[in-house]
């Protein structure tokens, strides 16, 4: 499948934390087409296991299926729906826009609203926004229904709210893909490309390699933690975005980022040396990245003592947790670095 079509397919699918089944079903069918058999655990992670030498380090490779979203907290009598963030969603990233509420029987359209700007009244959202950043308590969903109608339609607290299909579109700007939820759907695509390459040229002389499309990463790496408690691995390689920040400024090009540290854990120096050698072998000039905020499946689980060697490889990105921008060749480069790392890390 053409990469652009694959990315569009993936970002079109709803996958808020705790409700990733549409993404999981798509990936299961895709993996079956390229010759892999997958299973789903009790948490909802999608798993492919490639058995190896039990005397060599076991490796877990993750890319998360979930996206940042909202959750309904309550409905008022007049039909106004209040929401809260599920993951790192910010009001100024979403703005007033069409959204969809996921119910047990389907989806309900709504508009994410903040109210009129044509007032100076101190209770208005507009007046508060002139003085300080907006919070989700200032936002609401409008559906045109009253509370009784909403309840009859199955709307209740706890339901997930996602961006509407009209905002889940990939735009190509010369050498770049732009769109929502490239974190982490673009990395899921990189993992699929790596698995396709390994099908043609298997990794030899390695320990067990597990590929895990994880759930609920955006709310604390829950999926990866659930897996590693039950299936220990010495090394966890998380595929992520590498957002350019004042801490690490770089061009949004095709070269992967390598997280040296984030808010949860630091990579071991031996793994940094290994990755530097891997990049040199395949002609990649990586962006070495220090993140003062954020985490990955690898670092979150390392902080919990669930993996010994956390490694996070990323796609250079502009606008994290918003309308993200990546170089269209970065996905192939990340897949290539992942495969070469898997061929190398067993001996390091």
C-alpha positions as CSV (number, residue, x, y, z in Angstrom):
1,X,0.0,0.0,0.0
2,X,1.2,3.5,-0.8
3,X,2.5,5.2,2.4
4,X,0.3,8.3,2.0
5,X,-2.8,6.1,1.8
6,X,-1.7,4.1,4.8
7,X,-1.3,7.2,6.9
8,X,-4.6,8.6,5.8
9,X,-6.3,5.3,6.7
10,X,-4.8,5.3,10.1
11,X,-5.5,8.9,11.1
12,X,-9.1,8.5,9.9
13,X,-9.8,5.8,12.5
14,X,-11.1,6.8,15.9
15,X,-8.9,5.6,18.7
16,X,-9.2,7.5,22.0
17,X,-7.6,5.9,25.1
18,X,-9.6,2.9,26.2
19,X,-11.5,2.6,22.9
20,X,-8.9,1.7,20.2
21,X,-10.8,-1.2,18.6
22,X,-11.1,0.4,15.1
23,X,-7.4,0.9,14.9
24,X,-6.7,-2.6,16.3
25,X,-9.0,-4.3,13.7
26,X,-7.4,-2.4,10.8
27,X,-3.9,-3.4,12.0
28,X,-4.9,-7.0,12.6
29,X,-6.1,-7.3,9.0
30,X,-3.0,-5.5,7.7
31,X,-0.7,-7.8,9.6
32,X,-2.5,-10.9,8.3
33,X,-2.1,-9.7,4.7
34,X,1.7,-9.4,5.2
35,X,2.0,-12.8,6.8
36,X,1.8,-12.2,10.6
37,X,-0.6,-13.7,13.1
38,X,-1.5,-11.4,15.9
39,X,-3.3,-11.7,19.2
40,X,-5.1,-9.3,21.5
41,X,-4.5,-9.3,25.3
42,X,-7.1,-8.4,28.0
43,X,-6.1,-4.8,28.0
44,X,-6.5,-4.4,24.2
45,X,-2.9,-4.4,23.0
46,X,-2.3,-6.1,19.6
47,X,0.7,-8.4,19.8
48,X,3.0,-10.2,17.3
49,X,5.7,-12.5,18.8
50,X,8.8,-13.6,16.9
51,X,10.5,-16.3,19.0
52,X,14.3,-16.2,19.3
53,X,17.2,-17.4,21.4
54,X,16.2,-17.5,25.1
55,X,19.8,-16.7,26.0
56,X,19.8,-13.4,24.2
57,X,18.0,-10.2,25.4
58,X,14.3,-10.1,24.7
59,X,13.0,-6.9,23.0
60,X,9.6,-5.3,23.0
61,X,8.9,-2.8,20.2
62,X,5.9,-0.5,20.8
63,X,3.9,2.0,18.8
64,X,0.7,3.2,20.4
65,X,-2.8,3.1,18.8
66,X,-4.5,5.7,20.9
67,X,-5.0,9.4,20.2
68,X,-5.6,12.4,22.5
69,X,-9.3,12.9,23.1
70,X,-11.9,14.3,25.4
71,X,-14.3,12.7,27.9
72,X,-17.8,13.7,28.9
73,X,-18.0,14.7,32.6
74,X,-21.7,15.8,32.8
75,X,-24.7,17.0,31.0
76,X,-26.6,20.1,32.1
77,X,-30.4,20.4,32.0
78,X,-30.3,22.6,28.9
79,X,-28.3,20.0,27.0
80,X,-24.9,21.6,27.4
81,X,-22.2,18.9,27.7
82,X,-19.1,19.4,29.8
83,X,-15.8,17.7,29.0
84,X,-12.3,17.1,30.2
85,X,-9.1,16.2,28.6
86,X,-8.2,12.5,28.0
87,X,-4.5,12.6,27.4
88,X,-2.7,15.9,26.5
89,X,-5.4,17.7,24.6
90,X,-5.4,21.5,25.0
91,X,-8.3,23.9,24.1
92,X,-6.1,26.1,22.0
93,X,-5.0,23.1,20.0
94,X,-8.5,22.0,19.2
95,X,-10.4,25.3,18.9
96,X,-14.1,25.5,18.0
97,X,-14.7,22.6,15.7
98,X,-16.9,19.6,14.8
99,X,-16.4,16.6,17.1
100,X,-18.1,13.2,17.5
101,X,-19.3,11.5,20.6
102,X,-18.7,7.8,20.6
103,X,-21.6,5.9,22.1
104,X,-22.3,2.2,22.5
105,X,-24.4,2.2,19.4
106,X,-22.7,4.7,17.1
107,X,-21.5,8.3,16.9
108,X,-23.3,11.6,17.6
109,X,-22.1,14.8,16.0
110,X,-21.4,17.9,18.2
111,X,-19.7,21.2,18.1
112,X,-16.9,22.1,20.5
113,X,-17.8,25.6,21.6
114,X,-16.5,28.4,23.7
115,X,-19.2,31.1,23.2
116,X,-19.3,34.6,21.8
117,X,-16.5,37.1,21.9
118,X,-18.8,40.1,21.7
119,X,-18.9,40.8,25.4
120,X,-16.9,42.2,28.2
121,X,-18.9,40.5,30.9
122,X,-16.6,39.0,33.5
123,X,-18.4,35.6,33.5
124,X,-17.9,35.1,29.8
125,X,-15.3,32.7,28.4
126,X,-14.1,35.4,26.0
127,X,-13.3,37.8,28.8
128,X,-11.5,35.1,30.8
129,X,-9.5,34.2,27.7
130,X,-8.3,37.8,27.3
131,X,-6.6,37.5,30.7
132,X,-5.4,33.8,30.9
133,X,-5.2,30.6,29.0
134,X,-8.5,28.7,28.4
135,X,-9.1,25.5,30.2
136,X,-11.5,22.7,29.4
137,X,-13.9,23.9,32.1
138,X,-14.5,26.9,29.8
139,X,-15.6,24.7,26.9
140,X,-18.8,22.8,26.1
141,X,-20.4,20.6,23.5
142,X,-23.5,21.7,21.6
143,X,-25.7,19.1,20.0
144,X,-29.1,20.8,19.8
145,X,-30.6,18.3,22.2
146,X,-31.8,18.8,25.8
147,X,-30.6,16.5,28.6
148,X,-33.5,14.1,28.3
149,X,-32.9,13.7,24.6
150,X,-29.2,13.2,25.2
151,X,-29.9,10.5,27.8
152,X,-32.3,8.8,25.3
153,X,-29.5,8.8,22.7
154,X,-27.2,7.0,25.2
155,X,-25.1,10.0,26.1
156,X,-23.6,9.8,29.6
157,X,-20.4,10.8,31.5
158,X,-17.4,8.7,30.5
159,X,-18.0,8.6,26.8
160,X,-15.1,9.6,24.6
161,X,-15.2,12.6,22.3
162,X,-13.0,12.7,19.1
163,X,-12.3,15.0,16.2
164,X,-14.8,14.7,13.5
165,X,-13.9,13.1,10.1
166,X,-13.6,16.5,8.4
167,X,-10.6,17.3,10.6
168,X,-9.0,13.9,10.2
169,X,-7.5,14.6,6.8
170,X,-3.9,14.3,5.7
171,X,-2.5,17.3,3.8
172,X,0.7,17.1,1.7
173,X,2.9,20.1,1.6
174,X,5.8,19.4,-0.8
175,X,8.0,17.0,1.2
176,X,5.8,16.9,4.3
177,X,2.7,15.1,5.6
178,X,0.6,17.2,7.9
179,X,-2.4,16.1,9.9
180,X,-3.7,15.2,13.4
181,X,-2.7,12.1,15.3
182,X,0.6,11.4,13.4
183,X,1.5,10.8,17.1
184,X,1.4,7.9,17.0
185,X,-0.2,6.6,13.7
186,X,2.8,7.6,11.6
187,X,4.9,5.5,14.0
188,X,2.5,2.6,13.7
189,X,3.1,2.8,10.0
190,X,6.9,2.7,10.5
191,X,6.5,-0.4,12.7
192,X,4.5,-2.1,9.9
193,X,7.1,-1.2,7.3
194,X,9.8,-2.6,9.6
195,X,7.8,-5.8,10.0
196,X,7.4,-6.1,6.2
197,X,11.1,-5.8,5.8
198,X,11.8,-8.4,8.4
199,X,9.4,-10.8,6.7
200,X,11.6,-10.6,3.6
201,X,14.9,-10.7,5.6
202,X,14.4,-12.1,9.1
203,X,16.5,-10.9,12.0
204,X,18.9,-13.7,12.9
205,X,20.8,-14.5,16.2
206,X,18.4,-12.5,18.3
207,X,16.3,-13.0,21.4
208,X,12.5,-13.0,21.4
209,X,11.1,-9.9,19.6
210,X,7.6,-8.7,20.4
211,X,5.8,-6.1,18.4
212,X,3.1,-4.4,20.4
213,X,0.5,-1.9,19.2
214,X,-0.3,-0.4,22.6
215,X,-3.5,1.1,24.1
216,X,-3.8,4.0,26.4
217,X,-0.3,5.4,26.0
218,X,-1.5,9.0,26.1
219,X,-2.8,8.5,29.7
220,X,0.3,7.0,31.2
221,X,1.6,4.1,29.1
222,X,-1.0,1.8,30.5
223,X,-0.9,-0.7,27.7
224,X,2.8,-1.2,27.7
225,X,2.8,-1.5,31.5
226,X,0.1,-4.1,31.4
227,X,2.1,-6.2,28.9
228,X,5.5,-5.9,30.6
229,X,4.1,-6.9,34.1
230,X,3.1,-10.2,32.5
231,X,5.8,-10.5,29.8
232,X,9.1,-9.1,30.9
233,X,11.6,-7.8,28.4
234,X,15.1,-6.5,28.8
235,X,14.8,-3.9,26.1
236,X,11.8,-1.7,25.2
237,X,12.0,0.3,22.0
238,X,9.2,2.8,21.7
239,X,8.4,4.4,18.4
240,X,7.3,8.0,19.0
241,X,7.4,11.5,17.7
242,X,10.4,13.7,18.2
243,X,8.9,17.2,18.7
244,X,11.2,20.1,18.0
245,X,11.4,22.3,21.1
246,X,13.6,25.1,22.6
247,X,15.4,22.2,24.4
248,X,16.3,20.6,21.1
249,X,15.9,22.6,17.9
250,X,16.3,20.7,14.6
251,X,15.0,20.7,11.1
252,X,11.8,18.7,10.3
253,X,13.7,16.4,7.9
254,X,13.8,12.7,7.2
255,X,16.3,11.8,10.0
256,X,15.0,10.1,13.1
257,X,15.3,11.5,16.6
258,X,16.8,9.6,19.5
259,X,15.6,10.5,22.9
260,X,18.5,10.7,25.4
261,X,16.2,11.6,28.3
262,X,12.6,12.6,28.9
263,X,10.5,13.3,32.0
264,X,10.6,9.7,33.1
265,X,13.9,8.0,32.3
266,X,17.2,8.3,30.5
267,X,18.6,5.9,27.9
268,X,21.7,3.9,28.9
269,X,25.0,5.1,27.5
270,X,25.7,1.7,25.9
271,X,22.4,2.0,24.0
272,X,23.3,5.5,22.8
273,X,26.6,4.2,21.6
274,X,24.8,1.3,19.8
275,X,22.4,3.6,18.1
276,X,25.1,6.0,17.0
277,X,26.8,3.0,15.4
278,X,23.6,1.8,13.8
279,X,22.9,5.3,12.3
280,X,26.5,5.4,10.9
281,X,26.0,2.0,9.3
282,X,23.0,3.0,7.4
283,X,23.9,6.6,6.6
284,X,21.5,8.4,9.0
285,X,22.4,11.6,10.9
286,X,20.1,11.4,13.9
287,X,18.7,14.3,16.0
288,X,19.8,13.6,19.6
289,X,17.0,14.9,21.7
290,X,16.5,15.9,25.3
291,X,12.9,16.3,26.3
292,X,12.0,18.3,29.5
293,X,8.4,17.2,29.2
294,X,6.8,14.0,27.9
295,X,7.3,10.3,28.0
296,X,7.0,7.1,25.9
297,X,6.0,3.5,26.5
298,X,9.7,2.8,27.0
299,X,10.5,5.5,29.5
300,X,7.2,5.2,31.4
301,X,7.8,1.4,31.9
302,X,11.5,1.9,32.8
303,X,10.5,4.4,35.5
304,X,8.3,1.6,36.9
305,X,11.1,-0.9,36.8
306,X,9.4,-3.0,34.1
307,X,12.2,-2.8,31.5
308,X,15.9,-2.5,31.9
309,X,16.9,-0.6,28.8
310,X,14.5,2.1,27.5
311,X,15.0,3.3,23.9
312,X,12.8,5.8,22.2
313,X,13.1,6.5,18.5
314,X,11.1,9.3,17.0
315,X,9.9,11.1,13.9
316,X,10.9,14.8,13.8
317,X,7.6,16.7,14.2
318,X,6.3,20.2,14.4
319,X,3.1,21.0,16.4
320,X,2.9,18.0,18.8
321,X,-0.6,17.2,20.0
322,X,-2.1,19.4,17.3
323,X,-1.9,19.5,13.5
324,X,1.4,17.7,13.3
325,X,4.0,18.0,10.5
326,X,6.5,15.3,9.5
327,X,8.8,14.8,6.5
328,X,7.3,12.1,4.2
329,X,10.6,10.2,4.1
330,X,11.0,10.1,7.9
331,X,8.8,7.1,8.3
332,X,11.0,4.9,6.0
333,X,14.1,6.1,7.7
334,X,12.7,5.3,11.2
335,X,11.7,1.8,10.0
336,X,15.2,1.3,8.6
337,X,16.8,2.3,11.9
338,X,14.4,0.1,13.9
339,X,15.3,-3.0,11.8
340,X,19.0,-2.3,12.0
341,X,18.7,-1.8,15.8
342,X,16.9,-5.1,16.2
343,X,19.7,-6.8,14.2
344,X,22.3,-5.2,16.5
345,X,21.0,-4.9,20.1
346,X,21.1,-8.6,20.9
347,X,24.9,-8.5,21.0
348,X,25.2,-5.2,22.9
